[in-house]
Amino acid sequence: MTTNTPKYPRISRPVELLRPSYDVVVIGSGYGGGVAASRMARGRQTVCVLERGKERWPGEYPSNIFEAAPQVHVSGQLSPDDRKNLRIPVETGDPTGLYHLVLGQGQNAFVANGLGGTSLLNANIFLRADRRTLALKAWPAEISTNVSSLDPFYERAEQMLEPSPYPADSPPLKKLQVFEQQARQLGIESKFYRPPQTTKWTDGPNSTGVQMKGSTLSGQDSTGVNDGSKTTTLVTYLSDAWNWGAEIFCECEARFVQKHPSGQGYLIFFAWHGGKREKFGKDAYRHLMWVHAKKVVFVGAGAIGTTELMLRSKQRGLSMNEYVGHGMSGNGDILAFGYNLESEVNGLGREQPIPARPIGPTIAGIIDCRDTENPLDGFVIEEGALASSIAAFIQPMLELLPNSITRSTPQTGSFLSRAVRRVTSRTLGPYAAGGSVQHTQTYLVMSHDSNQAVMTLDPETKETRLNFQGVGRAEHVKRIGETLAGLGGTFVQSPFYTLLGQAEITVHAIGGMNLGKATNHLGQVLDAKGGVHQGLVVADGALVPTALGVNPLATITALAERAVHGVANELGITIQYEVKNGILDLFGKPQFPLQPLDDPTEVVLMMARKTGKAGISFTQLTTGFINPNGDIEDFSIAADAAESNLYDAQLFLTANAFDEDALLNRSDHPAMLTGTLNSALPGSPHMITRGKFGLFTVDDRTPDTKNLLYDFDMVGTDGSQLHFHGFKIVNNAAAFSVSDIWREFSTLFVTITRSDNSGKFVSDFVSELLSVTTQGSDGPLAKAGMLTRLVGFFSHNITRVFFAPLAPFTAESSNEPLPSKAPPKDTFNATATDGVESIVKVWEPTSAAAGAVFNILFIPGAAADDRIFSISTIPTNAVEYFTQAGYRCFTVSHRVGRLPNTNGSQSWTAFDARLDIKATLDEVLRRTGDRPYVIAHGLGSVALACGLLDGTIEGQQLRGITASNVFMHPILDDVNRARANLPLPHFYSILPSSTWFSFANQKGIAQRILDQALRFYPVGAREEICSSRACHRSTLAFGRLWSHKNLNTATHDGLHNLLGGTTMTNLKHFVEMGKQHVILRSDLTPILTPPKAGTSALDVLPVDPALARLRGLPILLFSGSENAVYEPESTDVSYTLLRTELDPDLYERVLFVGRGHLDSWISPSCADDGDVYSTVLGHVDAVCRRGATGTNDDGISAGERIVKASSIV
C-alpha cells in the first residue's frame, strides 16, 4: 500500500460526492463564480460549484516548458491572414488544461482553466474603471446614470482581495526603473505610477484566514506563481465558500442549462473530465451529468465560457433574446515588446529568483493614459515579465518571425553593442547578463475597441465561432503602436499576431451577455419576450458591455458582488458579510458546514485523500438496450426485444478506487462508480454517484466464476429513483478463446428496478483500458508501479480464465464432512440382516400441518450421506423445505454412500445397499408406527429399485416414491458410455489403495499424476471446466455430477467434504448396469430381463413377477435434462414400462430443463417455486395428505411434463 502525506490542500470534493440538488449552483470559479459561491454560502444556502479545470495550489503550477506544454488546450477556428472564407477547426490538448487558447477571427483569447479561473494567471492589477467609461450609454441606466452606485461593491471586492501597489521600500526592480525612464523619455512621467495589485508582499493570513507567503518577486504570475503570494479567488472567495459549506467540484465543464421539469429551478448539464474520459472523444460530451439548482444558477465561467454556455442553452430550447453572443470585446488588449534595449530590464521570470536580481511581480508599473477628452481614446500601458516556461523561445520569436519587427526611430545605441547582446543570448541563453533577452521590455496595453465581436455556434459542428473582425486593425491600435515604438529598442508586435494568422490576442475577453441587453442590470438572463429568467444569473466578465481601457479584474468583481447582493435581496437571503473567519485549516474541515460531515462514503473518500493513498480509476462506455417492460426474465431476449423497439441505452461510468491496496487485495476489490445512464426510461439521463463496483469479485453463486459488479441507485432528471444492478461474468466458459474472453469482459447484464427492467450492454473495452489513470502517487515511478500492479492483477485473472484447465486446484480446507445446517432431533443405527449398520438421522417438522405428521425417508446416492439433503451451503435445503412443510424427515447413510470408517475393504454394491434401506424402513415403522414416503437419489434409487423388485422390500412398506434421475434402467451418458468400455477400474487397481477411490486429495506421486491428468478429462462444455480435485475425481468415477451453473461457490469448494469415494466393486457394478441398461444383482445377473439386441428396453419382461411388486405404489420419476451421469432416457424408459405394464394413473415423470444430476438437490435454486423441491412436495402431499395416486386435480397421475429449472445467476 502506498500512502503519502498530502503537500497541498484540496477544498474541492470528488465528483462521487455530488448531490443531486442544491439551493444554488455556481458555474465557474473566477472572480464572478468565487463571489457568488462565497456570498451564497454565507447566506446559508447549499452551494455547488462546478469548475472545468483542476485544483492546483502554489507549488503545483508549471515552471518550465515540459510541465507547461501538457497543460495547453487550443480550440476554435484558425483563420490565416484573417480571411473570412477560410476557417480551420482546431481542438487539441487537455480540455481541463490550465492554459486555454481560443482561436477566433480577427483576435484570439487566452483564458485559464482551474479552480480560481483567470485569477490564477492574471497579472493581479486592481484598477477601477474610469467613471466616464461607466457613464457610456452601453451600460444600463441603473449604472450609467449613477456610477457611484458601484463604489460599495468595488470596496467590498477590495476588502476581500486587499490590493496594494509594489511597496516603495521593497527591492528595486530593473524593469520598473526602465519603464519609469521610458515614461520620462516620452514626456508622460506624470502618468506613471505603481498600480494596486492583489499580491501579498509579506507573510501572513489574508482577509479570508488563509496563510500566505510574501512574494519572492519571481515574475511568474502569468503561468501560475508558486510562491504562495498571489491573492487569487482560490485563496479568498473560494476558500471562504468552502469554509461556509459550499461543495466544490473540479473537472466539470458545464455545457448547457435547462429548466427543471418540475418548474423549480434549473438543471445544469456538464461533462465530467475525470477518469480520462477524453479517451472516448465526443462521447464525453454526449453523455452529460447534471445537477439541480433549486433556487439560483450563477454563471461565472468567464466571458467566453459563459457566452458559449448560454448559446448552447438557447440552442437546447431555453428562451433568450437576440443579444446573446453579441457585443463582445477584447478590451483593446495589445501585447508588444521593446527588444534589445540599451538598459538592462531583467524581465524574464525565474522560479527561484536570485535575491540580488529580483524580477518583481509580472506588472509593477503603469502608464495611465485614460484622461483623454474622449474616454474611448484612453488606454494604459503596463510593463510586464515573461514566464520562465517560454524563456528558450523568446529570442527566436522576437527575431525570426516574418513581418513582426519594426525599427523604432531614431535608433539608440550602437549597432555593435546590440549585436553583442544578441550573440550573448544566443550562446549563453536567455538569462545571460548583458544578453538581448535580458534587455527586453514587455508591454501590456488595454484600450478600447469597437465592442462588436460576436460568438455563434457553427451550424454544422455546433462548436463556437468567435469573430473579432477589425479589432486587430483598428486605427487607435496603430497609434498605440507608434507610442510603444517610441519607447526605445526594436519594437516587436506580439509574436502571436503572426503565429495566429495576423490576429491579436486578448487576455481580457469581456461581454457576450451584456448588461441591459442579454441580461438586466443585475445580470439576470432575459427571455425572448423581455421577461426575466428568475434564478438564472450571469455574474462575470460576460456582463461588461464595453471595453474598459484598463484591467477588468476590479470591475468584474464589483459587478458580481452587485449581482449577488441584488439577487439575494430578491430571494430574502441574508448574507453574513461581517462574520470573520478564523485562521483556516485547509487540510481540515470547514468551520461552518451546511451538510453533515459524517456520511460514511464521504469519510472514506476524504480520508483516502487526506492520507494520500494511491488510487486508480478507469472509465467505460457501454452501449446496449434496456427493455422498459419487466415481463422478460432472460437478458438476451429482453435485449433483443428492446433493440427491435429501439430502446437503446448508453452507460458512461468512471470507476474510481481511492485505495489501490483495497482494490487489488480485498476480496470485494471495491471502487466507486460515477456517471450517467441514457436510455428510454423516463427521467433520462439518470445520474449515478456513490455507486459500488467490484473488480473480479468471487461469484458466490457459481464456482470458478468472478464478476465485475455494478450496483447503485440513480436519480432521473424528473426526480425518479431507480436501482441498477449489473454484472459481467468472467468464468471458464472462455477457456482458450480470446474472442470469448473479450465477450465476457465487454458484456454487462443489467437489471433495473423499480419496474424490473432488464437488458444487456456491450462496452468499448479498448477505450476502457486506455482510460486507466492513477492518483495520489508522487513521481512517474510510483505511478508506473501502480499501473504495473493493476496490469498484473488483470493479467492474473484473465490468464486463469484462458488457461482454466491449468488453474491451481481449489484449496481443500479440511477433510471433515460439511455440517448440517440444523442438527437432527435424533440419530440411531439401522442394522441390516448381514450386520451392517447404517446411520439414520431424524428431523421433526418445524411447522404444524393439519392432520397427522407423515414421514419422509431420504436415500442418498453413492459416495454421499444425509448432507446432500441437509447441506449447509444453500439457503434452503431439502430437509428444511420438507420439515417446514410439516413432514418428519429421516435420512439414511448406507453402505455405498458415505459411512464413517468405510475404507473400501468391503466389496459392496448398490444391490447390497437394499438391505440398509430395508432395515431403515423397518426401524422407521417400529419407531413411528407409520410407513414413510421415500425420496431416493442416484444409486440410492437404484438400490431401492433392487430391493423392491427382488422382494427384499415390500411395496406396502412405502406410501410412495420419488426416484431422482434413475430407477430401474441406468442408461449412461455418452462420456460415461465411452468410458464404460475402458478398463479404468482395472487400471486404478494397480495404484496404491486400489480398492478405494477417494474423491478428496490423496497423497503420493501416482495420485498427483492422476490429478494432473484429470484436468483434461472430458466434461462437456467449457463452462464445466473447474479447479476442484473432488469434482474431477467424482467425474472420473460416475460422470459429471452437476451442471456447474447450478452450484454455488461454497458448495463447490466443499465437495471434498461432501463426497467420500467409491469401491472398485461398486464402480464395476455401476458400469456394468450402465452397459446393460438394467439393474443388476451383485453377481451382475439382471433382476429384470435386459432388452435383446435390436429390441427396445420397453420390451423387457420380468424374470419373475418382480415388476408386479410395484403395483399400487405411486411413483414420481424425474431427470435433469443436462444429466451427465445417466441419460434422461433412464427415467423415461422406466416410466413408460410402468405405465404400459401396470397402471398409467400411478406414475408421473418430470424433466427439469437445465438441471444435471446431484444439483437436483444441492443447488440453491432447488427450493424455488416450481423447481425440484416444490414438484416433489406436490407428489408427497398428494399421496400422503390427500390419499391420491398422482398430482392431477382428479387425484391421478399428471403424466409426463417438462419444467424449466430456476437459475441461481
C-alpha positions, 0 to 999 in steps of 0.5 A: 500500500502506498500512502503519502502525506498530502503537500497541498490542500484540496477544498474541492470534493470528488465528483462521487460526492455530488448531490443531486440538488442544491439551493444554488449552483455556481458555474465557474470559479473566477472572480464572478463564480468565487463571489457568488459561491462565497456570498451564497454560502454565507447566506446559508444556502447549499452551494455547488460549484462546478469548475472545468479545470483542476485544483492546483495550489502554489507549488503545483503550477508549471515552471518550465516548458515540459510541465507547461506544454501538457497543460495547453488546450487550443480550440476554435477556428484558425483563420490565416491572414484573417480571411473570412472564407477560410476557417480551420477547426482546431481542438487539441490538448487537455480540455481541463488544461490550465492554459486555454487558447481560443482561436477566433477571427480577427483576435484570439483569447487566452483564458485559464482553466482551474479552480480560481479561473483567470485569477490564477494567471492574471497579472493581479492589477486592481484598477477601477474603471474610469467613471466616464467609461461607466457613464457610456450609454452601453451600460444600463441606466441603473449604472450609467446614470449613477456610477457611484452606485458601484463604489460599495461593491468595488470596496467590498471586492477590495476588502476581500482581495486587499490590493496594494501597489509594489511597496516603495521600500521593497527591492528595486526592480530593473524593469520598473526603473526602465519603464519609469525612464521610458515614461520620462523619455516620452514626456508622460512621467506624470502618468506613471505610477505603481498600480494596486495589485492583489499580491501579498508582499509579506507573510501572513493570513489574508482577509479570508484566514488563509496563510500566505507567503510574501512574494519572492518577486519571481515574475511568474504570475502569468503561468501560475506563481508558486510562491504562495503570494498571489491573492487569487479567488482560490485563496479568498472567495473560494476558500471562504465558500468552502469554509461556509459549506459550499461543495466544490467540484473540479473537472466539470465543464458545464455545457448547457442549462435547462429548466427543471421539469418540475418548474423549480429551478434549473438543471445544469448539464456538464461533462465530467473530465475525470477518469480520462474520459477524453479517451472516448472523444465526443462521447464525453460530451454526449453523455452529460451529468447534471445537477439541480439548482433549486433556487439560483444558477450563477454563471461565472465561467468567464466571458467566453465560457459563459457566452458559449454556455448560454448559446448552447442553452438557447440552442437546447430550447431555453428562451433568450433574446437576440443579444446573446453572443453579441457585443463582445470585446477584447478590451483593446488588449495589445501585447508588444515588446521593446527588444534589445534595449540599451538598459538592462530590464531583467524581465524574464521570470525565474522560479527561484529568483536570485535575491540580488536580481529580483524580477518583481511581480509580472506588472509593477508599473503603469502608464495611465493614459485614460484622461483623454477628452474622449474616454474611448481614446484612453488606454494604459500601458503596463510593463510586464515579465515573461514566464520562465516556461517560454524563456528558450523561445523568446529570442527566436520569436522576437527575431525570426518571425516574418513581418513582426519587427519594426525599427523604432526611430531614431535608433539608440545605441550602437549597432555593435553593442546590440549585436553583442547582446544578441550573440550573448543570448544566443550562446549563453541563453536567455538569462545571460547578463548583458544578453538581448533577452535580458534587455527586453521590455514587455508591454501590456496595453488595454484600450478600447475597441469597437465592442462588436465581436460576436460568438455563434455556434457553427451550424454544422459542428455546433462548436463556437465561432468567435469573430473579432473582425477589425479589432486587430486593425483598428486605427487607435491600435496603430497609434498605440503602436507608434507610442510603444515604438517610441519607447526605445529598442526594436519594437516587436508586435506580439509574436502571436499576431503572426503565429495566429494568422495576423490576429491579436490576442486578448487576455481580457475577453469581456461581454457576450451577455451584456448588461441591459441587453442579454441580461438586466442590470443585475445580470439576470438572463432575459427571455425572448419576450423581455421577461426575466429568467428568475434564478438564472444569473450571469455574474462575470466578465460576460456582463461588461458591455464595453471595453474598459481601457484598463484591467477588468479584474476590479470591475468584474468583481464589483459587478458580481458582488452587485449581482449577488447582493441584488439577487439575494435581496430578491430571494430574502437571503441574508448574507453574513458579510461581517462574520470573520473567519478564523485562521483556516485549516485547509487540510481540515474541515470547514468551520461552518458546514451546511451538510453533515460531515459524517456520511460514511462514503464521504469519510472514506473518500476524504480520508483516502485523500487526506492520507494520500493513498494511491488510487486508480480509476478507469472509465467505460462506455457501454452501449446496449438496450434496456427493455422498459417492460419487466415481463422478460426474465432472460437478458438476451431476449429482453435485449433483443426485444428492446433493440427491435423497439429501439430502446437503446441505452448508453452507460458512461461510468468512471470507476474510481478506487481511492485505495489501490491496496483495497482494490487489488487485495480485498476480496470485494476489490471495491471502487466507486462508480460515477456517471450517467445512464441514457436510455428510454426510461423516463427521467433520462439521463439518470445520474449515478454517484456513490455507486459500488463496483467490484473488480473480479469479485468471487461469484458466490453463486457459481464456482470458478466464476468472478464478476465485475459488479455494478450496483447503485441507485440513480436519480432521473432528471424528473426526480425518479429513483431507480436501482441498477444492478449489473454484472459481467461474468468472467468464468471458464466458459472462455477457456482458450478463446480470446474472442470469448474472453473479450465477450465476457469482459465487454458484456454487462447484464443489467437489471433495473428496478423499480419496474424490473427492467432488464437488458444487456450492454456491450462496452468499448473495452479498448477505450476502457483500458486506455482510460486507466489513470492513477492518483495520489502517487508522487513521481512517474515511478510510483505511478508506473508501479501502480499501473504495473500492479493493476496490469498484473492483477488483470493479467492474473485473472484473465490468464486463469480464465484462458488457461482454466484447465491449468488453474491451481486446484481449489484449496481443500480446507479440511477433510471433515464432512460439511455440517448440517445446517440444523442438527437432527432431533435424533440419530440411531443405527439401522442394522441390516440382516448381514450386520451392517449398520447404517446411520439414520438421522431424524428431523421433526417438522418445524411447522404444524400441518393439519392432520397427522405428521407423515414421514419422509425417508431420504436415500442418498446416492453413492459416495454421499450421506444425509448432507446432500439433503441437509447441506449447509451451503444453500439457503434452503435445503431439502430437509428444511423445505420438507420439515417446514412443510410439516413432514418428519424427515429421516435420512439414511447413510448406507453402505455405498454412500458415505459411512464413517470408517468405510475404507473400501475393504468391503466389496459392496454394491448398490444391490447390497445397499437394499438391505440398509434401506430395508432395515431403515424402513423397518426401524422407521415403522417400529419407531413411528408406527407409520410407513414413510414416503421415500425420496431416493437419489442416484444409486440410492434409487437404484438400490431401492429399485433392487430391493423392491423388485427382488422382494427384499422390500415390500411395496406396502412398506412405502406410501410412495416414491420419488426416484431422482434421475434413475430407477430401474434402467441406468442408461449412461451418458455418452462420456460415461458410455465411452468410458464404460468400455475402458478398463479404468477400474482395472487400471486404478487397481494397480495404484496404491489403495486400489480398492478405494477411490477417494474423491478428496486429495490423496497423497503420493506421486501416482495420485498427483499424476492422476490429478494432473491428468484429470484436468483434461478429462472430458466434461462437456462444455467449457463452462464445466471446466473447474479447479476442484480435485473432488469434482474431477475425481467424482467425474472420473468415477460416475460422470459429471455430477452437476451442471456447474451453473447450478452450484454455488461457490461454497458448495463447490469448494466443499465437495471434498467434504461432501463426497467420500469415494467409491469401491472398485466393486461398486464402480464395476457394478455401476458400469456394468448396469450402465452397459446393460441398461438394467439393474443388476444383482451383485453377481451382475445377473439382471433382476429384470430381463435386459432388452435383446439386441435390436429390441427396445428396453420397453420390451423387457419382461420380468424374470419373475413377477418382480415388476408386479411388486410395484403395483399400487405404489405411486411413483414420481420419476424425474431427470435433469435434462443436462444429466451427465451421469445417466441419460434422461432416457433412464427415467423415461424408459422406466416410466413408460414400462410402468405405465404400459405394464401396470397402471398409467394413473400411478406414475408421473415423470418430470424433466427439469430443463437445465438441471444435471444430476446431484444439483437436483438437490444441492443447488440453491435454486432447488427450493424455488417455486416450481423447481425440484423441491416444490414438484416433489412436495406436490407428489408427497402431499398428494399421496400422503395428505390427500390419499391420491395416486398422482398430482392431477386435480382428479387425484391421478397421475399428471403424466409426463411434463417438462419444467424449466429449472430456476437459475441461481445467476 
